[in-house]
Amino acid sequence: MPRKPVDVKLLLASLAIAAGVVLVVLGVRSSVTGREQQQLPDQIEEVQPVRGATQVPQQSSVFVDLVADHRGELTVDGVLLEIVDLSELGSATDVTIPAPGEQISLPPVAIFEPGNNTITYTPAEGGAIERFAPGRHTATLVYWRISEGRESARSYTWDFYVV
């Protein structure tokens, strides 16, 4: 029985599809995402906005999640932010317990939440940074292990872009 002639167009289309599949697989295997893309040190669990974020709304907060037994200082656009420990807001004698459903007001500073070991700064009127203007912003976290003290501090810097 004679062989059918090879359809060159079909052969070229099949080779193009096979090459495309190989390129997609290679691209997925070499992609960098998550902690690896963020280049986060082991002592930092998460930062928001993420490094290189390009569509950050102006009202966004800057958020840092540190591992247990670490503390830090946060600087945004060259402004060292005052940090207030949430557990130290008020004392046993002057704490006003809010009514059910009532909001409490926080000062316009960075807030350290010791239970979660997080630092959060939301731009607010009267704060060190009142709003994020459109464009590039740089955040730097200086962090250290509590038992080693501030003298052993390291830093992590990242940029984000506000729209």
C-alpha positions as CSV (number, residue, x, y, z in Angstrom):
1,M,0.0,0.0,0.0
2,P,1.5,3.4,-1.0
3,R,2.2,6.0,1.7
4,K,0.2,9.2,1.7
5,P,2.2,12.3,0.9
6,V,3.0,14.5,3.9
7,D,0.8,17.6,4.1
8,V,3.5,20.4,4.7
9,K,1.0,22.9,6.0
10,L,-0.3,20.4,8.6
11,L,3.2,19.5,9.6
12,L,4.3,23.2,10.1
13,A,1.1,23.9,12.1
14,S,1.8,20.9,14.4
15,L,5.4,22.0,14.9
16,A,4.3,25.5,15.8
17,I,1.7,24.2,18.3
18,A,4.3,21.9,19.9
19,A,6.8,24.8,20.1
20,G,4.2,27.0,21.7
21,V,3.3,24.4,24.3
22,V,7.0,23.9,25.2
23,L,7.5,27.7,25.6
24,V,4.5,27.9,27.9
25,V,5.7,25.1,30.1
26,L,9.2,26.7,30.3
27,G,7.7,30.0,31.1
28,V,5.6,28.6,34.0
29,R,8.5,26.7,35.4
30,S,10.8,29.7,35.4
31,S,8.3,32.2,36.8
32,V,9.1,33.9,40.1
33,T,6.2,34.6,42.5
34,G,5.3,35.0,46.1
35,R,8.1,35.3,48.7
36,E,10.7,34.7,46.1
37,Q,9.5,37.6,43.9
38,Q,9.2,39.9,47.0
39,Q,12.7,38.9,48.2
40,L,11.3,39.0,51.8
41,P,13.7,38.1,54.6
42,D,12.7,35.3,56.8
43,Q,11.8,37.7,59.6
44,I,9.1,39.4,57.5
45,E,6.0,37.4,56.7
46,E,4.3,40.0,54.5
47,V,4.3,43.6,53.3
48,Q,1.5,45.5,51.7
49,P,1.4,47.1,49.1
50,V,3.7,44.4,47.7
51,R,7.0,45.3,46.2
52,G,6.6,46.8,42.7
53,A,2.8,47.1,43.0
54,T,1.6,49.5,40.2
55,Q,-2.1,50.1,40.9
56,V,-2.2,51.1,44.5
57,P,-5.1,53.3,45.5
58,Q,-4.3,56.6,47.3
59,Q,-6.1,55.6,50.5
60,S,-4.2,52.3,50.9
61,S,-2.4,51.4,54.1
62,V,1.2,50.4,54.4
63,F,1.3,47.1,56.3
64,V,4.1,44.9,57.7
65,D,3.8,41.5,59.3
66,L,6.9,40.5,61.3
67,V,7.6,37.1,62.8
68,A,7.2,36.7,66.5
69,D,9.9,38.2,68.8
70,H,10.8,41.0,66.3
71,R,10.0,44.7,66.3
72,G,10.5,47.4,63.7
73,E,10.4,51.0,62.6
74,L,8.7,52.1,59.4
75,T,9.8,54.9,57.1
76,V,7.8,55.9,54.1
77,D,9.1,58.4,51.6
78,G,11.9,59.4,54.0
79,V,9.4,60.1,56.9
80,L,10.0,58.0,60.0
81,L,6.5,57.2,61.3
82,E,5.7,57.3,64.9
83,I,4.6,53.9,66.1
84,V,2.1,53.4,68.9
85,D,1.6,50.0,70.5
86,L,-2.1,49.2,70.5
87,S,-1.8,47.5,73.9
88,E,-0.5,50.8,75.4
89,L,-3.3,53.0,74.2
90,G,-4.9,54.1,77.4
91,S,-4.3,52.8,80.9
92,A,-6.6,50.9,83.3
93,T,-7.7,54.2,84.9
94,D,-8.5,56.2,81.7
95,V,-9.8,53.6,79.3
96,T,-13.2,54.4,78.0
97,I,-15.0,51.2,77.0
98,P,-16.9,51.8,73.8
99,A,-20.6,50.9,73.6
100,P,-21.5,47.9,71.6
101,G,-21.1,48.7,67.9
102,E,-19.2,52.0,68.6
103,Q,-16.0,52.7,66.8
104,I,-12.9,53.7,68.6
105,S,-10.6,56.4,67.2
106,L,-6.9,55.8,66.8
107,P,-4.3,58.5,66.5
108,P,-3.0,59.2,62.9
109,V,0.2,57.3,63.5
110,A,1.5,53.8,62.7
111,I,-0.2,51.2,64.9
112,F,1.7,48.2,66.3
113,E,-0.6,45.3,67.1
114,P,1.4,43.0,69.5
115,G,-1.0,40.0,69.1
116,N,-0.4,39.8,65.4
117,N,3.1,41.5,65.4
118,T,2.0,43.9,62.7
119,I,2.6,47.5,61.9
120,T,0.0,49.4,59.9
121,Y,0.0,53.0,58.7
122,T,-3.0,54.6,57.0
123,P,-2.5,58.1,55.7
124,A,-4.9,60.4,57.6
125,E,-5.4,64.1,58.1
126,G,-3.0,65.3,60.8
127,G,-0.7,62.3,60.3
128,A,2.9,62.4,59.2
129,I,1.7,61.5,55.7
130,E,-1.8,62.8,55.0
131,R,-2.2,61.1,51.6
132,F,-0.2,59.2,49.0
133,A,0.1,61.4,45.9
134,P,0.1,59.5,42.5
135,G,3.6,58.1,41.6
136,R,6.4,56.1,43.2
137,H,6.7,55.7,46.9
138,T,9.4,54.0,48.9
139,A,8.9,52.2,52.2
140,T,11.7,51.0,54.5
141,L,11.3,48.7,57.5
142,V,14.2,48.6,60.0
143,Y,13.6,45.4,62.1
144,W,15.4,43.6,64.9
145,R,15.0,40.6,67.2
146,I,13.8,41.9,70.6
147,S,16.4,39.9,72.6
148,E,19.3,41.4,70.4
149,G,18.1,45.0,70.6
150,R,18.0,47.8,68.0
151,E,21.8,47.5,67.6
152,S,21.4,44.3,65.5
153,A,18.8,45.9,63.2
154,R,18.5,45.1,59.5
155,S,16.4,46.8,56.8
156,Y,14.1,45.9,54.0
157,T,13.1,48.5,51.3
158,W,10.4,48.3,48.7
159,D,8.7,50.5,46.2
160,F,5.0,50.8,45.1
161,Y,3.2,53.1,42.7
162,V,0.0,54.9,43.6
163,V,-2.5,55.8,40.9
